[in-house]
Amino acid sequence: MSEPDDSATKLISVSLSRQSKRIHLRTRRFPAVLAVCLFIAPWILVALYYFGLLGRTASREASVPLFHAKPGPWGELDCFSYVTDPPDGFINSKLFPPADVVWTIGGGLSREALKAILDNAEFSAGDREQLLAGAELTPNQEWKLKPSDDQVINMTPAGRASLYKELVKYAANSRQIDPFIFEPKRLDDWLKEAAIDASTIALLKKLCYTHRDRLLLADTSVLLKRLATESDKHKLLAVLLRRPTFMLKLRIAPDAEVRELASYWGAGGRDGEVFSQIEPMRHNRGWMREDILMLLPPFARDRLYTYPLPDSSEIAQHRDCHWSAFNFFNATPDDRLTVPKNVIDTLDSEYVPVKDPTMGDVTMLKTPDNRIIHSSVYIADDFYFTKNGPSHISPWVLMRMDDIMAFFPAYENLSINYYRRKK
């Protein structure tokens, strides 16, 4: 069937064949003009774009940065919000197998002290008495409490925050120590994007509690048990396992001090390599952007924004933040750095403390009693290369320090310490 055509001067006639379901184009007049439109004009547009005469303004408007980093020896950085999504094959409800909740509270507390903790958790009188009656004192003086799923779900947000602040003091409470952490607005957007049903969203938010300006979720297994199908669990975990990060792009103007930029980004003896990479860019018309991913050493460049492949080997279970930070400049990763003692020995023998960080400096979070909690690598301004935990569901990302510190709700008054590799 074809559209009626009452124009004798129409350039192209369009008809749709019922039999083949294909669109047919027929020229009416001006075949030379048609040839120009279809074959020559696109190449003219490509040439104009290539030589910078077309599309530069539109390109800028289409990629407006979220904000600009503070200028420094790293140059001018445009900062873009980005989110990593775990590979589909990584998402599996077996990551959080169904199990009864057990809370551990140690330190040789008396039953009266345990009762006070439960009072602060705002349990009803009946639930509190039931939890106390079922509490077991182990030989090493730890209390084991076994709440029902309903008791976990029905806690108040303030009560949950109060109790879990106590639970993070004890190593057995792994989910409270390492919860899912979200910015409230971002979580709402992700849930909407993934089309999670309203009842699941309501339950998730009921299980969340506030720490500083973040929402924390520790009771993932309780939440997953309430979902009927693997599809529902998969959809939810795809949201929970996302990681917010940043993309940084270095602005290179025709008058840029390329030698100085190469000296900064080429830390670790790579300034010649970085110079040859960015120097040609300043000869283009207007300023250009270079993704800083391309300026990092091979170890970081190969891993940033990626998730490690699942690996059940003993060594792989310890390729954590320290392994990632201390291998930053290594062409071949050193798996001896999966051992805490080797990390300390390497820090003592190969690094010196510094006050003003530069690209590639190892950055450690320490407790007031000098325990090392986390290692990352300083990149520029307030951005760090980090991997939060050894798990294959934890990617390598760029984060700001406030965001990194939010991953450690168990600790207060962490200090930030910088160390530079000796030349």
N, C-alpha and C positions, 0 to 999 in steps of 0.2 A: 504494500500500500504506500502511496506517495502523497505528499502534501500538494494541494492545488497550487499552481504557479501562474500568477497573472502578470509577472514582470518579464518583459522581453529583454531587459538589459541586465538581469541578474547574473552575477559572476559565477556562482556555484549553485547547482541544484542538488538537494539532498533527498534521497528516498530510502525507505526502509523496506527490505524484502521480508515478507512473512516466512518464506521457505528457508532462507539461509540465516535469518536474524542478524544480517550484517548491514552496516551503513554504506551506501554507495554515494560517491561524489562524482558529479558530471559538470564539466565546464560549459558555460553558455557562450561567453564572449571573452575577449581579451586573454587568450592563452598565455601570451608572454608575461602579462601582469601576474597571472596566477602562478607561473613558474617562479617569478621573483618572490612572491609572497610565501610560497611553500618551501623553496630550496635555497634562495640566496639571502633573503632578509635575516633568517636565523643566524647565519654565519657572520653577518655584519654585526648583529647584536653581541655575539660571542666575542668578536674582536674588540668591540668598544668596551665590553666588561673587562676583558683581559688587560687592556692598556689603561684601565682605571678611569675611563671616561663615562662609564655608566654603572649605576648600581651601588656606588660607594655610600651615598647617603642612605639609601634604603637598607643596605647591609648593616649600617650602624644602628638604625632605628629598630631593626629586627632582632638585634642582640644587645639590648640595653643592659648593662651590668646591674646587679643588685645593689652594689655600692663600690666605692673606690677605697683601696687600702691606703693607709698613711704612707706618703712618699718617703723613701729612704735610699740607702745604697743599693737596694734591690730594684730601684726604678719606680715606675708608676704601674700599679696593678689594678686591673678590672676584675671584680670578684662576682662570680655567678653562683647561684644556688644550684645544687645538684643532688640527686638521690641515687644511691646504688640499690639495685634489686638483685637478690640472690638468684643464681641459676635455678630454673624450675626443678631440676633433679635434686637440688639440695633440700627442697622443702618437703618435710616429712614429719607427720605427727609423732613418729617414734623418737624424735628429738626430745619430746616431753611425754614420756610414757605415762599412762594412767597409774596413779599411786596415791595411797592415803597420805594426807598432810601430816608431817611430824615437825613440831617446833622444839628446838633445843635451847635451854637456858641453863648455863653452868655457873661456875664460880663459887660453888658451895653455898648457894642462897638458901635461906631458911624458907619454910613453907609460908611464913608470914610475909617475907619479902616477895615471894612468888605471887601471893595474893594481891599485894600492892601493885605489881606490874599488870596483873589482869584487871584490877580496878581502873587503872589509868587507860586501859584498852577499851573501856566503856562497854564491856559485855553486860548483858542482862544478868540479874542475880542468879537465875537458873543456869545459864550457860557458864557463868563463872564457877559456880559450885560443882557443875558437872566436869569441867576441865580440871579443877583442883582434885576432885575425887579420883580422876583417872590418871593424874600425873604420876610418873614413875621416876624414882631417884636411882640413877645408875651407880655402879661401884666407883666411878671416877667423879662422883658428885655433880652430875648433870641431870637436870629435870627434862624428861621427855613428855611433851603434851601432844595428844592426838585429837585435834578438833574434827568434827564432821564437816563435810563440804558445805552444808547449810550454815554452820557456825562461821566458817570462813567467809562465805558470801554475804552474810547478814551483818558483818562488822561495819561500824560507822567509819567514814573516811578518816576522821581525827583519831579514832581508836586504833585503826589499822596503822596509821603513821606512827603513833606512839609505841605500839607493840613491836613493829618491824624495826624501829630505831634501836630497840633493845636487842632484837634477834641478830642484827648485823654484827654484833660483838662476838658471835660464836661461829666458828668455821663450818659447823655442820649445817647451818642455814644458808645453803648455797644460793637459793633463789632470791632471798632477801639481799644477799651480798652482791649478786649480779642480776639485778632485775632488768626488764625492758624499760627504757627511758624515752620519753616523748616530750616534745613541745606541744602543748595542748592544741593550738590552732593547726599545726601540721598534722597531728593525729586525726583531727576531724576531717581534714581534706583527704587524707589517705583512705579513711574508711568510706567516705562518700565516693571516691574514685573507684574503689574496689567493689562497690555495690554490696557491702556487708549488710545483712538484714538488721532491722531496728532492734529486735530482741537481743541479738548478739552484742550490738553496740552498747545497749543499756547494761548488760551484764559485765562487759569489759570495763565500762566506766565505774560501775559499782565496786569492782575489784581494784581499781586504781587508787593511789594515794599520792599526796603532794609532798615533794621534798624541794625546798627552795622554790624555783619557778617552773619545775618540771613535774610531769606525771610519771609515776613508777608503777610497774605491773610485775608482781612477784608470783602470783597464783595462776600461772599459765596452765598447769595441768588441770586445775579445777575448772577453768574456763573451757578447755578443750573437751573435757568429759561431758559437758552439757551440749555439745554440738553433735547432731545426729549422723552426719555423713562425712566421709573423707574429703569430699569436695568442699564442704563448709570449712573443715579444719585447714585444708590447703589454702583456701582463699584468705582466711584470717592470718595464718602464719606468713603468707606472702607480704602482708602489711606489717606484721610485728618484726619481721627480719629485715626490713628496709633500713638503710642507714643514710641520714643526711650528711652531706659533705659540701665542698666548694670546688669550683674550677677557677683557677687563677690564670689570667692572661697578661703577659708583659707587653706594655705599650712601647713601641719603638718608633720614634719620630725621626725625620731626616737629620735633625741636629743632635740626636742622642749621643751620649758619651759611651760608645759601644765598649771601649776598653774597660771602663769602670764597671759596666754591667757584666761583662764577661768575667772580670775578676771576682765579682760577688757570686754569680751563678755557677762559675767554674770551680768552686771550692773543691778541695781534694785533688788539685793538680790537673783540672780539666779546663782551665781558662782558655787555652788555645782552641780546644774543640768547640767550646761554647761561642767563642769569638767568630769562628768560621761559620757557625750556624746562624748567628743573628746579624752579623755585619752586612750581608747582602740585602737584608730586609729594609734597611734605612734608605736605600736608593729608590724605593718605590714611592710613588706619589702619595702624599699624606702619610699619616701614621699607620703602622701595621701592628697586629697582635700576634704574639707567640705564646702558645699554651706552655706554662711552665713545666708540664709533664715532660716535654721534650728537652728540658734543660737539666733534668735531674740525673743522677748517676744511674747506670743500668739496673741495679738492684731495685731502686725505688720506681724507676720508669716502667719496669716490667710488671710491677705489682699494684701500683696505685689504681684505685677504683675496681679492683678485682677481689674475688674470694679464692682462698686456697683450695685446691682439689682435696676432697676427702682422703685421708691417709690414716690408716689404723696403726702405723708403726709407732714405737715408743718415742722416737725422736720427734716425729711430727706433732705429738701431743704437747710438746714444750716449745714449739716455734711461736713464741708469744711476743709481747711488746718489746721486751729486752732484746731478744734475738733479732727482731726487725730493726730496732734502733742502732744496735752495734754492728749490724751488717750493712748499714746504709751505703758506705763507700766501698764495700767489698765486691769485687767482680764475681767471686765464687763465695756463696754463703758459707759461713763457718758454723757448723752444727755443734761445736763445743760450747757455743753461746746459748745452748738450751739448758745448760747447767748453771744454777745461780752462783755457785762459787767461782766459776770461770768468768761470769759477767763481772763480779766484784774484782777479780784479779785483773781483768782487762781494763776496767775503769781505773784502778790504782796505777797500773804500769804504762798505759798508753794514752791517758787523757789527763788534762789539767782543768781545774775549775776556772770559770770566767764569769764576769758580771754582765757584760753586754754581748748577747748572742749574735751569731752570724749563721748563714746557711750551712747546715750540716752538723751543728752542735747538738750533742745528746742532751735532752732535757728530762730531768728526773723529778718526780713528785715524791717527797719524803714526809714522814710523820715527825712530830716534835722529838721523838726518841731516835730519829735518824734511820728508820726502816724505809727501804725503797719500795714504793707502791706501784709506780708506773714509769716507763721510759718512752719517750717519743723523740722526734728530731725537729729542731727548729728550721723553718723554711724562710719566712719573711713576715714582717709586721707582727701579727698575732696568729700566724698559721703554722701548724705542726703536722708532720707526717707521722701517722700513728696506726697501730693495730691494737684494738682493745680486747685482748684475750687470745688464746691459742686456737680456739675453735675454728673449723672451716666455715662457720656461719658468721664469722667476724672478718670483714674486708679491711684492706688497707685504704685509708682515707686521709683527707686533709681536714683538720678541725681547729677551732679556736680553743684557747686554754680553758675558758669557762665551760665549754661543751665537754672537754676532756674531764675536767674535775667533777662534772655532774655524774660521770660514770662510777664515782666512788662515794656513794652515800654513807658508807660505813665509817668514813674518816672525816675528821674536822681539822682545821688549821694545817692543811698540807702546805709545805713550802716548795717553791719552784727553784731548781738548781740546774745550772748550765755547765757542761763539760765539753772541752774542745780536744779533738784528736791532735796529738803531738805531730809536728811536721817530720 
